[in-house]
Amino acid sequence: MLTRMAQESGIETPTIDDLVRLDRKRKGKKLSNEDWASTTDPDARIARMKDGTTHLAYKPEHAVELDTGVIVAAPIHPADQGDTTTLDPTLEAAARNLANIDLAPTLEDPCDLAADKGYHSRDGLKNLDDGVWKTRIAEPKPANGYLRWHGDDAARDAVYANRARLKSGIGRDAMRRRGEMVERSFAHILDRGGMRRAWLRGRENVHKRYLIHVAGFNLGIMMRELFGWGTPREAASARNTLLFVSRHDDAIAFLIIAQINGDIALLVIMVETETN
């Protein structure tokens, strides 16, 4: 394409420098999700990866119980939505899943919310203030070193309250656990689990596949807690292991039967598949 553009501009035999110069001056190199959509996967969005490349992508998020490391919610969001936008849907999914086991946060018994600075926003803290989630969200440094409130006393109170909780001993411990537990779950599922790249189309299909990996991650934690083993290396020591998978319209059932050192271990887990 650049060679054709160079020839049309009068350069019959363009050099590499000529092509680079043309590409630098070329307009319309950038596309936004408002101007363009994939014909094969309309749910995917253009996103910039951490290595600087651009791909069609989705955005997974984890809500992790910091005492055990269990993932309580793993929604898939559009890749063009920021952390402050996807925080509320993720918290709603976590509260809904926790309600199934009678552990949903309440006003009388709120739950601590630890998150990195990407989730820090004045509007978000105001909405969560005095609610069922007690925020301990890392605070980014202001650009000029000063915070201006412009008469928004509610935002000021929410930001200062979050800062005080973050600097407490509980807050520091929660942030250490967040760095360990949350990042570990992403490493296991995305990097070691192979979900960094998905070959499915449609957010619903990607979410179903992602839930299978999350279920396997939680299954390992449960097996280590109940039976004392749950890693692949420990599983290799099992003499006999059987895995049964049964799929229904809105759920997937896993049944594992293992014989370890002469003892029989049995574990059953149900995973509900969401349709949205």
PLY file of the C-alpha trace (Angstrom):
ply
format ascii 1.0
element vertex 276
property float x
property float y
property float z
element edge 275
property int vertex1
property int vertex2
end_header
0.00 0.00 0.00
2.79 2.43 0.86
4.62 1.55 -2.35
1.49 2.27 -4.36
1.03 5.58 -2.56
4.65 6.51 -3.25
4.29 5.68 -6.95
1.09 7.73 -7.15
2.93 10.67 -5.60
5.66 10.49 -8.27
8.32 8.30 -6.61
8.86 5.43 -9.01
11.34 3.44 -6.88
10.70 4.41 -3.25
13.28 3.58 -0.61
12.57 2.44 2.93
13.04 6.00 4.16
10.49 7.22 1.62
7.95 4.64 2.78
8.52 5.49 6.45
8.09 9.17 5.69
4.87 8.53 3.80
3.52 6.33 6.60
4.34 8.99 9.19
2.37 11.62 7.30
-0.50 9.30 6.35
-3.87 10.24 7.81
-6.59 7.92 8.97
-4.25 5.34 10.55
-6.22 5.20 13.76
-9.69 3.73 14.11
-12.10 3.98 17.03
-14.78 1.56 18.11
-17.37 4.19 17.19
-16.18 4.22 13.56
-15.51 0.53 12.96
-16.80 -2.87 14.09
-15.68 -6.39 13.29
-17.90 -8.22 10.82
-17.03 -11.63 12.32
-17.13 -10.71 16.02
-19.20 -7.55 16.63
-18.87 -7.91 20.43
-15.08 -7.55 20.31
-13.54 -4.10 20.70
-10.28 -2.55 19.55
-7.92 -2.39 22.53
-4.26 -1.64 23.10
-2.34 -4.45 24.75
0.34 -3.99 27.42
3.07 -4.57 24.83
1.76 -1.68 22.71
0.10 -3.78 20.01
-3.57 -3.40 19.06
-6.00 -6.30 18.88
-9.68 -7.11 19.02
-10.18 -8.09 22.63
-12.43 -8.57 25.64
-11.83 -7.47 29.20
-12.01 -10.11 31.96
-12.33 -9.05 35.60
-11.99 -11.04 38.81
-13.61 -10.53 42.18
-11.52 -12.64 44.57
-12.19 -13.56 48.19
-8.89 -12.55 49.76
-8.97 -15.00 52.68
-9.15 -18.11 50.49
-8.24 -16.90 46.98
-11.51 -18.20 45.51
-12.86 -16.27 42.52
-16.45 -15.25 43.35
-17.16 -13.40 40.08
-15.47 -13.39 36.67
-17.45 -11.31 34.18
-16.28 -10.49 30.66
-16.68 -6.81 29.74
-16.19 -4.98 26.45
-12.52 -4.09 26.05
-13.18 -0.38 25.50
-14.71 0.11 28.97
-12.49 1.47 31.72
-12.04 0.05 35.20
-14.27 2.66 36.82
-17.08 1.76 34.39
-16.92 -2.01 34.91
-16.55 -1.90 38.71
-20.28 -1.72 39.47
-21.29 -4.68 37.21
-18.50 -6.79 38.69
-19.60 -5.98 42.24
-23.20 -6.80 41.35
-22.12 -10.19 39.97
-20.04 -10.86 43.10
-22.93 -9.93 45.42
-25.32 -12.12 43.44
-23.00 -15.13 43.63
-22.30 -14.58 47.33
-26.03 -14.39 48.01
-26.37 -17.98 46.78
-24.31 -19.13 49.77
-25.71 -16.56 52.22
-22.51 -14.49 52.27
-23.71 -11.38 50.45
-22.55 -8.10 52.06
-25.17 -6.07 53.92
-25.34 -2.65 55.51
-24.98 -4.31 58.91
-22.07 -6.48 57.75
-20.28 -4.69 54.87
-17.49 -6.28 52.87
-14.05 -4.74 52.35
-13.31 -3.82 48.74
-9.60 -3.67 47.83
-8.68 -2.55 44.32
-5.83 -0.87 42.47
-5.74 2.79 41.53
-7.36 2.18 38.15
-10.71 1.84 39.95
-10.36 5.09 41.89
-12.83 7.80 40.92
-14.74 10.42 42.85
-18.13 9.41 41.50
-17.45 5.75 42.19
-16.40 6.40 45.78
-19.45 8.58 46.35
-21.76 5.86 45.06
-20.12 3.22 47.26
-19.87 5.40 50.36
-22.03 4.17 53.27
-23.01 1.11 51.23
-22.41 -2.62 51.53
-18.84 -2.27 50.17
-16.22 -0.63 52.40
-13.73 0.75 49.88
-9.97 0.45 50.24
-9.01 1.53 46.72
-5.47 2.69 45.97
-5.37 6.44 45.29
-3.36 7.83 42.36
-1.25 10.92 42.88
-2.84 14.12 41.54
-1.17 15.68 38.53
-0.25 18.96 40.25
-0.09 17.65 43.81
-3.37 19.28 44.89
-6.99 18.12 44.95
-9.69 20.64 44.10
-13.24 19.81 45.05
-15.20 22.76 43.59
-17.81 22.53 46.34
-18.36 18.77 46.03
-18.24 17.96 49.74
-19.62 14.43 49.25
-16.71 13.52 46.95
-14.21 15.03 49.37
-15.59 13.07 52.31
-15.67 9.82 50.31
-12.08 10.24 49.06
-10.73 11.11 52.52
-12.61 8.21 54.14
-11.24 5.79 51.55
-7.73 7.17 52.14
-8.03 6.69 55.89
-9.23 3.09 55.50
-6.47 2.41 52.98
-3.72 3.59 55.35
-4.99 1.49 58.26
-3.44 -1.84 59.16
-6.40 -3.72 57.70
-6.14 -1.72 54.50
-2.41 -2.38 54.09
-2.94 -6.09 54.70
-5.82 -6.16 52.21
-3.69 -4.52 49.51
-0.91 -7.05 50.08
-3.39 -9.88 49.77
-4.88 -8.29 46.66
-1.49 -8.20 44.97
-0.97 -11.86 45.81
-4.41 -13.42 45.33
-5.86 -11.44 42.42
-2.72 -11.38 40.31
-2.20 -15.09 40.99
-5.66 -15.90 39.64
-5.00 -13.94 36.45
-1.63 -15.65 35.99
-3.13 -19.12 36.40
-6.10 -18.54 34.09
-4.75 -16.17 31.45
-1.08 -17.11 31.20
-0.77 -20.70 32.41
-4.36 -21.54 31.51
-4.10 -20.26 27.95
-6.97 -17.77 28.06
-4.79 -14.83 27.07
-5.90 -15.60 23.51
-9.40 -16.89 22.75
-10.52 -18.51 19.51
-14.26 -18.11 20.12
-16.52 -15.38 18.80
-19.11 -13.53 20.83
-18.89 -12.33 24.40
-21.32 -14.98 25.64
-19.25 -17.82 24.17
-16.00 -16.36 25.50
-17.59 -15.96 28.93
-18.71 -19.60 29.03
-15.22 -20.79 28.15
-13.73 -18.43 30.71
-16.04 -19.77 33.44
-14.72 -23.27 32.77
-11.17 -22.09 33.50
-12.35 -20.20 36.60
-14.16 -23.32 37.81
-10.96 -25.31 37.40
-9.03 -22.71 39.38
-11.57 -22.77 42.21
-11.70 -26.54 42.04
-7.97 -26.72 42.74
-8.38 -24.50 45.80
-11.26 -26.63 47.09
-9.34 -29.86 46.58
-6.31 -28.52 48.42
-8.55 -27.44 51.29
-10.59 -30.66 51.48
-8.12 -33.35 50.49
-4.69 -31.73 50.85
-3.84 -31.81 47.16
-5.00 -29.97 44.07
-2.03 -29.12 41.87
-1.22 -31.09 38.68
1.92 -32.52 40.27
-0.03 -33.71 43.29
-2.76 -35.07 41.06
-0.15 -37.19 39.24
0.41 -39.09 42.49
-3.21 -40.26 42.47
-3.36 -43.89 41.34
-6.87 -43.77 39.93
-8.79 -40.63 38.99
-12.09 -40.31 37.12
-13.64 -37.07 35.82
-17.25 -36.84 34.68
-18.68 -33.74 33.01
-22.41 -33.25 32.45
-23.75 -30.22 30.60
-27.28 -28.88 30.98
-29.07 -25.85 29.59
-27.94 -23.43 32.27
-25.30 -25.35 34.24
-22.31 -27.66 33.97
-21.67 -30.39 36.56
-18.24 -31.83 37.40
-17.73 -35.09 39.30
-14.23 -36.17 40.35
-13.51 -39.53 41.96
-9.90 -40.18 43.00
-8.09 -42.87 44.94
-5.12 -41.54 46.91
-3.09 -43.74 49.20
-5.98 -46.20 49.46
-8.57 -43.53 50.33
-11.47 -42.58 48.04
-12.08 -38.85 47.47
-15.26 -37.54 45.85
-15.98 -33.96 44.78
-19.04 -32.56 42.96
-19.25 -28.98 41.68
-21.97 -27.14 39.72
-21.21 -24.13 37.53
-24.09 -21.94 36.37
-23.61 -20.49 32.87
-24.95 -16.98 32.40
-26.60 -15.93 29.19
-25.67 -12.25 29.35
0 1
1 2
2 3
3 4
4 5
5 6
6 7
7 8
8 9
9 10
10 11
11 12
12 13
13 14
14 15
15 16
16 17
17 18
18 19
19 20
20 21
21 22
22 23
23 24
24 25
25 26
26 27
27 28
28 29
29 30
30 31
31 32
32 33
33 34
34 35
35 36
36 37
37 38
38 39
39 40
40 41
41 42
42 43
43 44
44 45
45 46
46 47
47 48
48 49
49 50
50 51
51 52
52 53
53 54
54 55
55 56
56 57
57 58
58 59
59 60
60 61
61 62
62 63
63 64
64 65
65 66
66 67
67 68
68 69
69 70
70 71
71 72
72 73
73 74
74 75
75 76
76 77
77 78
78 79
79 80
80 81
81 82
82 83
83 84
84 85
85 86
86 87
87 88
88 89
89 90
90 91
91 92
92 93
93 94
94 95
95 96
96 97
97 98
98 99
99 100
100 101
101 102
102 103
103 104
104 105
105 106
106 107
107 108
108 109
109 110
110 111
111 112
112 113
113 114
114 115
115 116
116 117
117 118
118 119
119 120
120 121
121 122
122 123
123 124
124 125
125 126
126 127
127 128
128 129
129 130
130 131
131 132
132 133
133 134
134 135
135 136
136 137
137 138
138 139
139 140
140 141
141 142
142 143
143 144
144 145
145 146
146 147
147 148
148 149
149 150
150 151
151 152
152 153
153 154
154 155
155 156
156 157
157 158
158 159
159 160
160 161
161 162
162 163
163 164
164 165
165 166
166 167
167 168
168 169
169 170
170 171
171 172
172 173
173 174
174 175
175 176
176 177
177 178
178 179
179 180
180 181
181 182
182 183
183 184
184 185
185 186
186 187
187 188
188 189
189 190
190 191
191 192
192 193
193 194
194 195
195 196
196 197
197 198
198 199
199 200
200 201
201 202
202 203
203 204
204 205
205 206
206 207
207 208
208 209
209 210
210 211
211 212
212 213
213 214
214 215
215 216
216 217
217 218
218 219
219 220
220 221
221 222
222 223
223 224
224 225
225 226
226 227
227 228
228 229
229 230
230 231
231 232
232 233
233 234
234 235
235 236
236 237
237 238
238 239
239 240
240 241
241 242
242 243
243 244
244 245
245 246
246 247
247 248
248 249
249 250
250 251
251 252
252 253
253 254
254 255
255 256
256 257
257 258
258 259
259 260
260 261
261 262
262 263
263 264
264 265
265 266
266 267
267 268
268 269
269 270
270 271
271 272
272 273
273 274
274 275
